[in-house]
Amino acid sequence: MEISMKLKCIKAAVVGLIFSASCLLNVANAGLIHSYEFSGNASDGTGSANGTVYGATLTTDRHGNLNSAYNFDGNDAIVANFVSPSTTTFAMWATWNGNEVDMLFNSGPNGQGPDLFFYSNKISWNTWDSASNPFGLISNTNINDGEFHHYAVVNDAGKAVTTLYIDGSIFGTAAYKYRSNNEFTIGAASSGGGYGWHGKIDDVQIFDTSLDLVGVQSLMASNEVPEPSTLAIFALGMIGLASRRLKKKP
């Protein structure tokens, strides 16, 4: 009887854990229109705008998984064809080697921006204006430490402001800028290159909503949570192990 009750408690706890993980993922993914996990390829896991890879090579992600992120050497790009809404949240994980003429992504036509540009000790929401619309100074960060950092750019048409979050904290704001375009470029200005990124990029997500601070932090947390199906398989194994151990007790 006692063993049966303990197993019921374990099962209830596991079900609660799976439910909580599922809820977190559902909340964090609200408004998600395109996603690129880069698990072996540049397919769009949410929409139908698969990416075309120009030179970037598969590498390990922040968890050490092989072929689960892309490495960019300054001459590469990944291009997907979709129109970014006037209000958009662009989020991704990336490493960076400190080269200060780099573009993490470009959402505008023909490489004209707006784009997230790292130049002259500034991170800017750039439209080919010599980075005159900065979020803040690179020297106030530790983003060139070789580790993955989370970037979220919230381009909010309603508030006419663009906000950059780094690792779940507000880094700064810049003037709102938007150009309608059907090409989204990761790691460069365009498919032809230019201002190429030096580092790894992973888990690119595009939302048609403006995430706030809590939303960005929830998104970061959800990126670290296993899928409910994976968690369920793990949980079944743990229940089986617990059952065997409890039955062996005198």
KAHU-V676775 format. One record per pair of residues at least 12 apart in sequence whose ideal C-beta (glycine too) atoms are under 10 Angstrom apart, sorted by the first residue. I is the first residue (numbers start at 1). J is the second residue. Records with the same first field share a line. If there is no record, write none. Layout:
I->J + J
This chain:
2->246 + 249
3->242 + 243 + 246 + 247 + 249
4->246
6->242 + 243 + 246 + 249
7->239 + 242 + 243 + 246 + 247
9->242
10->235 + 238 + 239 + 241 + 242 + 243 + 246
11->235 + 236 + 238 + 239 + 242 + 243
13->235 + 238 + 239
14->231 + 232 + 234 + 235 + 236 + 238 + 239 + 242
15->232 + 235
17->228 + 231 + 232 + 234 + 235 + 238
18->226 + 228 + 229 + 231 + 232 + 234 + 235
19->228
20->225 + 228 + 231
21->222 + 225 + 226 + 227 + 228 + 230 + 231 + 232
22->225 + 227 + 228 + 229 + 231 + 232
23->228
24->218 + 219 + 221 + 222 + 224 + 225 + 228
25->218 + 221 + 222 + 223 + 225 + 226 + 227 + 228
26->222 + 228
27->214 + 215 + 218 + 219 + 221 + 222
28->91 + 205 + 207 + 211 + 215 + 216 + 217 + 218 + 219 + 220 + 221 + 222 + 223 + 225
29->46 + 205 + 207 + 218 + 219 + 222
30->207 + 208 + 209 + 211 + 215 + 218 + 219
31->85 + 87 + 88 + 89 + 205 + 206 + 207 + 208 + 209 + 210 + 211 + 215
32->45 + 46 + 47 + 89 + 91 + 205 + 206 + 207 + 208 + 209 + 219
33->46 + 47 + 49 + 82 + 84 + 85 + 88 + 89 + 205 + 206 + 207 + 208 + 209
34->46 + 47 + 48 + 49 + 50 + 51 + 80 + 82 + 84 + 88 + 90 + 184 + 204 + 205 + 206 + 207 + 208
35->47 + 91 + 203 + 204 + 205 + 206 + 207
36->49 + 50 + 51 + 70 + 78 + 80 + 92 + 184 + 186 + 201 + 202 + 203 + 204 + 205 + 206
37->61 + 68 + 69 + 202 + 203 + 204 + 205 + 223
38->51 + 53 + 56 + 58 + 59 + 61 + 67 + 68 + 69 + 70 + 78 + 92 + 93 + 186 + 200 + 201 + 202 + 203 + 204
39->58 + 61 + 65 + 67 + 68 + 69 + 202 + 203
40->58 + 66 + 67 + 68
41->53 + 58 + 67 + 70
42->56 + 58 + 70 + 78 + 79 + 80 + 186 + 204
43->80
44->80 + 82 + 204 + 206
45->203 + 205
46->205 + 206 + 207
47->80 + 82 + 206
48->80 + 81 + 82
49->79 + 80 + 81 + 82 + 83 + 182 + 183 + 184 + 206
50->80 + 81
51->70 + 77 + 78 + 79 + 80 + 81 + 184 + 185 + 186 + 204
52->77 + 78 + 79 + 80 + 81 + 191
53->70 + 76 + 77 + 78 + 79 + 186 + 187
54->72 + 75 + 76 + 77 + 78 + 79 + 185 + 187 + 188 + 190 + 191 + 192 + 193 + 196
55->70 + 71 + 72 + 73 + 74 + 75 + 76 + 77 + 78 + 187 + 188 + 193 + 196
56->69 + 70 + 71 + 72 + 73 + 75 + 76 + 77 + 78 + 186 + 187 + 188 + 196 + 197 + 200 + 201
57->69 + 70 + 71 + 72 + 73 + 76 + 200
58->70 + 71
59->71 + 72 + 95 + 200 + 201 + 202
60->200 + 202
61->93 + 148 + 200 + 201 + 202 + 203
62->93 + 94 + 95 + 147 + 148 + 149 + 150 + 200 + 202 + 203 + 223 + 224
63->148 + 202 + 224
65->202
68->200 + 202 + 203
69->93 + 94 + 95 + 148 + 199 + 200 + 201 + 202 + 203
70->94 + 186 + 187 + 197 + 199 + 200 + 201 + 202 + 204
71->95 + 187 + 197 + 198 + 199 + 200 + 201
72->94 + 95 + 96 + 102 + 104 + 186 + 187 + 188 + 196 + 197 + 198 + 199 + 200 + 201
73->97 + 187 + 196 + 197 + 198 + 199
74->97 + 99 + 101 + 102 + 187 + 188 + 193 + 194 + 195 + 196 + 197 + 198 + 199
75->187 + 188 + 193 + 194 + 196 + 197 + 198
76->186 + 187 + 188 + 193 + 196 + 197 + 198 + 201
77->103 + 105 + 106 + 111 + 185 + 186 + 187 + 188 + 189 + 190 + 191 + 192 + 193 + 194 + 196 + 197
78->105 + 184 + 185 + 186 + 187 + 188 + 191 + 201 + 204
79->106 + 183 + 184 + 185 + 186 + 187 + 188 + 190 + 191 + 192
80->182 + 183 + 184 + 185 + 186 + 204 + 206
81->181 + 182 + 183 + 184
82->107 + 181 + 182 + 183 + 184 + 206
83->107 + 180 + 181 + 182 + 183 + 184
84->107 + 108 + 114 + 155 + 178 + 179 + 180 + 181 + 182 + 183 + 184 + 206 + 208
85->155 + 157 + 178 + 180 + 206 + 207 + 208 + 209 + 210
86->155 + 156 + 157 + 158 + 176 + 178 + 179 + 180 + 208
87->154 + 155 + 156 + 157 + 158 + 159 + 176 + 178 + 207 + 208 + 209 + 210
88->107 + 153 + 154 + 155 + 156 + 157 + 162 + 178 + 184 + 206 + 207 + 208 + 209 + 210 + 211
89->152 + 153 + 154 + 155 + 156 + 163 + 165 + 205 + 206 + 207 + 208 + 209 + 210 + 211 + 212 + 215 + 216 + 219
90->104 + 105 + 107 + 114 + 115 + 116 + 151 + 152 + 153 + 154 + 155 + 164 + 184 + 186 + 204 + 205 + 206 + 207
91->150 + 151 + 152 + 153 + 154 + 165 + 203 + 204 + 205 + 206 + 207 + 211 + 215 + 216 + 219 + 220 + 223
92->104 + 105 + 116 + 148 + 149 + 150 + 151 + 152 + 153 + 186 + 187 + 201 + 202 + 203 + 204 + 205 + 206 + 223
93->147 + 148 + 149 + 150 + 151 + 167 + 200 + 201 + 202 + 203 + 204 + 205 + 220 + 223
94->116 + 143 + 148 + 149 + 150 + 151 + 186 + 187 + 197 + 199 + 200 + 201 + 202 + 203 + 204
95->143 + 144 + 145 + 146 + 147 + 148 + 149 + 197 + 198 + 199 + 200 + 201 + 202
96->118 + 138 + 141 + 143 + 144 + 145 + 146 + 147 + 148 + 149 + 151 + 197 + 198 + 199 + 200 + 201
97->144 + 145 + 146 + 197 + 198 + 199 + 200
98->118 + 138 + 143 + 144 + 145 + 146 + 198 + 199
99->118 + 119 + 144 + 195 + 196 + 197 + 198 + 199
100->117 + 118 + 119 + 120 + 121 + 122 + 123 + 131 + 138 + 144 + 198
101->117 + 118 + 119 + 120 + 131 + 194 + 195 + 196 + 198
102->116 + 117 + 118 + 119 + 123 + 187 + 188 + 195 + 196 + 197 + 198 + 199
103->115 + 116 + 117 + 118 + 119 + 126 + 185 + 186 + 187 + 188 + 189 + 190 + 193 + 194 + 195 + 196 + 197
104->116 + 117 + 118 + 123 + 151 + 153 + 185 + 186 + 187 + 188 + 195 + 197 + 199 + 201 + 204
105->117 + 151 + 153 + 184 + 185 + 186 + 187 + 188 + 189 + 197 + 201 + 204 + 206
106->126 + 181 + 183 + 184 + 185 + 186 + 187 + 188 + 189 + 190 + 194 + 195
107->125 + 153 + 155 + 177 + 178 + 179 + 180 + 181 + 183 + 184 + 185 + 206
108->126 + 127 + 128 + 177 + 178 + 179 + 180 + 181 + 183 + 184 + 185 + 189 + 190
109->179 + 180 + 181 + 182 + 183 + 190
110->179 + 181 + 183 + 189 + 190 + 192
111->128 + 183 + 185 + 188 + 189 + 190 + 191 + 192 + 193 + 194 + 195
112->126 + 127 + 128 + 179 + 181 + 189 + 190
113->125 + 126 + 127 + 128 + 129 + 133 + 177 + 178 + 179 + 181 + 189
114->126 + 127 + 128 + 129 + 133 + 153 + 155 + 162 + 174 + 175 + 176 + 177 + 178 + 179 + 181
115->127 + 128 + 153 + 177 + 185 + 188 + 189 + 190 + 195
116->135 + 151 + 153 + 162 + 164 + 197
117->129 + 130 + 131 + 133 + 134 + 189 + 195
118->131 + 138 + 143 + 144 + 195 + 197 + 198
119->131 + 134 + 138 + 195
120->134 + 137 + 138
121->134 + 136 + 137 + 138 + 139 + 140
122->134 + 135 + 136 + 137 + 138 + 139 + 172
123->135 + 136 + 137 + 138 + 140 + 141 + 143 + 151 + 153 + 164 + 166 + 171 + 172 + 174
124->136 + 164 + 172 + 174
125->153 + 155 + 161 + 162 + 163 + 164 + 172 + 173 + 174 + 175 + 176 + 177
126->174 + 177 + 189 + 195
127->175 + 177 + 178 + 179
128->189
129->177
132->174 + 175
133->162 + 174 + 175 + 176 + 177
134->164 + 172 + 173 + 174
135->153 + 162 + 163 + 164 + 165 + 166 + 170 + 171 + 172 + 173 + 174
136->164 + 166 + 170 + 171 + 172 + 173 + 174
137->171 + 172
140->166 + 171 + 172
141->166 + 167 + 171
142->166 + 167
143->166 + 167 + 171 + 199
144->198 + 199
146->199 + 200
147->167
148->167 + 199 + 200 + 201 + 202 + 203
149->166 + 167 + 168 + 199
150->165 + 166 + 167 + 168 + 169 + 202 + 203 + 216 + 217 + 219 + 220 + 223
151->164 + 165 + 166 + 167 + 171 + 201 + 204 + 216
152->164 + 165 + 166 + 167 + 168 + 170 + 171 + 205 + 207 + 211 + 213 + 215 + 216 + 217 + 219 + 220
153->165 + 171 + 174
154->170 + 173 + 207 + 209 + 210 + 211 + 212 + 213 + 215 + 216
155->174 + 176 + 177 + 178 + 210
156->173 + 176 + 209 + 210 + 211 + 212
157->176 + 178 + 210
158->176 + 210
159->173 + 176 + 210
160->175 + 176 + 177 + 178
161->173 + 174 + 175 + 176 + 210
162->174 + 175 + 176 + 177 + 178 + 210
163->176 + 210 + 211 + 212 + 213 + 216
165->211 + 212 + 213 + 215 + 216 + 217 + 219 + 220
166->216
167->216 + 217 + 220
168->213 + 214 + 216 + 217 + 218 + 219 + 220 + 221
169->213 + 216 + 217
170->212 + 213 + 216
184->204 + 206
186->201 + 204
187->199 + 200 + 201 + 204
202->223
203->219 + 223
205->219 + 222 + 223
207->219
